[in-house]
Amino acid sequence: KPAALDLGEFKLLDVTLGTSLDSDNLVATPKTQFGSKDKIYASVLSNGAHQGLIIKAKWTAPDGTLVAETEQPLVPTAGTVSTFSISHVEPWPKGAYTLDIMLNGQVQRTLTFEIK
């Protein structure tokens, strides 16, 4: 098991899923169930300063296949919102999906959501 990350004063506060973002880039209406054609957003709210992290969103389909994996550098100085999204031309297969939010390669938060 890897050593715990030294995050200093940095904290992941909340991870929210939905189908739209507000003007602050936060999910407007949190959801855990989505339609097969929805674009799905994740907003990650964090607080505290850090010299530099890589925040990654890893989306996994019900059968365990990787849907998408995107990362962005994060050099927070205070409250920060990071956003990720997935969309698909074809309808999403129905079932339970997972989203892992990782910092420097270590999973910090896992959310499960359903495509109806």
Disulfide bonds with the S-S distance in Angstrom:
none
